[in-house]
Amino acid sequence: MNLSTYLDQSAFTDEIRKCTCGNAHVEPRIETIEIHDEAIGNAAKYLKTKDFRHPVMVVDANTVAAAGKRLAQLLTENHMSCTVVSLSPNENGDVLADEKAIVQVLLESPKDADVFLAVGAGTIHDITRFVSFKLGVPFVAVPTAPSVDGFNSMGSPLIIKGIKTTYQLQSPIAVFADLAVLKEAPLAMRAAGFGDMLAKFTSLLDWRFSHIMKDEPFCPLSYQITEHALQQCITHMDAIATGTKAGIYKLMESLIVSGLSMLLTGNSNSASGGEHHVSHVWEMAAIKDNKKQQLHGAKVGVTSILIAQRYKSEFREFLVKGVSEDIGGQDDFKLRLKPHVASLLAQLDQIPDQEGYRSMLKIVGGVLTPEELNVSEALLESSLKEAHRVRARYTILRFLNERLQV
């Protein structure tokens, strides 16, 4: 199926209903997903058609200039009373999805708010999703940069008391991604979106591993959708790098479809594995040390290189020597793995090596090393040993750190 087909709720719902995995699926309640030059104008028309009267627009200083002012004007022209909440940055200039931001939106939102508009990148969507859910009000996604894949998922990764926790809440009722706006986003944010997609190489492998070893619910449809989105990004890498309209469309489409894949399973297993867990440790360390934050996708692009390296070496060695050659005798762990060794080795072969990752990231202008992200050698070492503790999932990283005591 063409990737664009998944953007149509009816066609996507039909695919979900055909799935035979036996797991509970979340059928999408996103009424429309638009990626084109007139999406901002159509967002205003959509809100008018829905008869919303008191929208609350959540922005920051950059996104209000990119799209917020124009959308607010269109809402006013369509006789809607729009409240604009401009999120306050911290002393490092960062807007964080934390308690302060949540309270600010709650305090500045009128009691008669009937819809929230997330106008921005991932952080603004995480904050808006949480507040709108808690108030029992729908929200509409208006991405201003193709930087993450969580715009239309249910998950809100929030920093609460310095700890990053993801809450499964609600998806937007509509997504309006304006190509004219997205095309003007900084190159670093475009590269971050590409980095977030590259993470799917290892996240998909982690998902298969947790299914094999711990019976984690697994959905082939979700897996295939995410894999297709990843491959589309790689296929159109040059167009993404040069920022052509077609390239921006393909990147944004891939990010949104990855979000739909998470949405249908009700979790982030298809899109987030050990590489994301290491990134979370880096993010929490920066907050603790009062350092400026780096883009999520930039961190994930780099952690994907590190995690892939360990998986392709240490996990491969275990599969070949510890399981296939039956070193150390048999146990339930090895018995579970043994029937899957060939397919896991084949999947490991499909994951790029360090140079492959770096070559792709370099093409799109992405970050290549931990040093560029101001990650110290000590943090790098500790995060690779401890990151599996930030989530309960049984990833290959957890296996390497606990069972093999690496």
FENTATA-V962241 format. One record per pair of residues at least 6 apart in sequence whose ideal C-beta (glycine too) atoms are under 7 Angstrom apart, sorted by the first residue. I is the first residue (numbers start at 1). J is the second residue. Records with the same first field share a line. If there is no record, write none. Layout:
I->J  J
This chain:
1->15
3->228  229  232  253  257
4->253
5->11
6->12  225  257  260
7->33  256
9->28  30  31
12->28  260
13->27  28
15->221
16->25  27  221  264
19->25  219  221
21->218  219  220  221
23->217  219
25->264  265
26->263  264  266
28->171  260  263
29->171  173
30->152  171  172  173  174  175
31->173  174
32->46  174
33->175  256
34->42  175  176  177
35->177  179  249  252  253
36->179
37->178  179  180
39->176  177  178
40->67  70  71  176  178  181
41->74
42->176
43->71  140  142  176
44->71  74  75  78
46->174
47->55  75  80  115
48->78
52->80  114  115
53->80  81  114
54->81  110  112  113  114
55->75  80  82  115  117
56->83  85  109  113  116  117
57->68  71  72  82  84  85  117  119
58->85  87  105  116  117  118  119  124  127  128
59->68  84  86  119  120  124
60->86  87  95  120  124
61->86
63->119  120  124  144
64->84  86
66->144  181  184
67->119  142  144  178  181
68->84  119
71->119  142
72->82  84
75->82
76->82
83->109  110  113
85->104  105  108  109
87->95  101  104  124
88->104
89->95
90->96
92->291  292
93->292
94->292  293
95->101  123
96->123  159
97->123  126  127  157  158  159
98->158  159  160
99->160
101->127
102->127  130  131
105->127  131
106->131
113->137
114->137
115->137  138  139  140
116->128  131  132  137  139
117->139  140  142
118->124  125  128  139  141  142
119->142  144
120->144
121->143  144  145  147  148  189
122->147  148  150  296
125->141  150  151
126->156  157  158
128->139
129->139  156  169  170
130->156  158  167  169
132->138  139
133->169  170
138->173
139->172
140->172  173  174  176
141->151  152  172  175
142->176
143->151  177  182
144->181  185
145->182  185  189
146->182  185  190  193  248  251  252  255
147->189  192  193  295  297
148->193  196  255  296  297
149->196  197  255  258  259  271
150->259
151->175  255  256  259
152->171  172  175  256  259  260  263
153->171  259  262  263
154->168  169  170  171  263  266
155->166  167  168  262  268
156->166  167  169
157->164  166
158->165  167
159->287
162->284  287  288
163->284
164->280  283  284  390
166->268
168->266  267
171->263
175->256
177->252
179->245  248  249
182->248  252
183->243  245  248
187->365
188->295  298
189->295
190->240  243  251  364
191->298  364  365  366
192->295  296  297  298
193->251  255  297
194->233  240  251  364  366
195->297  298  300  301  361  366
196->296  297  300
197->229  230  233  254  255  258
198->301  304  357  360
199->275  276  300  304
200->226  230  271
201->230  304  308  351  352
202->273  274  275  304  307  308  311  351
203->270  271  272  273  275  276
204->223  226  227  270
205->311  347  351  396
206->273  274  395  396
207->218  223  269  270  273
209->395  396
210->216  393  394  395
211->218
212->336  337  340
213->336  394
214->394
216->269
219->265
222->261  264  265  270
223->270
225->257  260  261
226->258  261  270  271
229->254  257  258
232->250  254
233->240  250  251  254
234->360
236->247  250
237->360  363  364
238->363
239->246  247  250
240->247  250  251  364
241->363  364  365
258->271
261->270  271
262->268  270  271
273->395
274->307  387  388  395  396  397
275->300  303  304  307
276->300
277->387  388  390  391  397
278->303  306  307  383  384  387
279->296  299  300  303
280->390
281->383  386  387  390
282->299  373  375  379  383
283->293  299
285->379
286->293
291->374
294->373
298->366  367  373
299->373
301->361  366  367
302->367  368  369  370  373
304->357
305->354  357  358
306->384
307->397
308->351  352  357
309->354
310->400
311->348  351  396
312->348  351  353
314->400  404  406
315->396  400
316->345  348
318->404
319->341  344  345
321->327
322->328
323->334  337  338  341
324->341
358->368
361->368
362->368
367->373
370->380
385->401
387->397
388->395  397  398  401
400->406
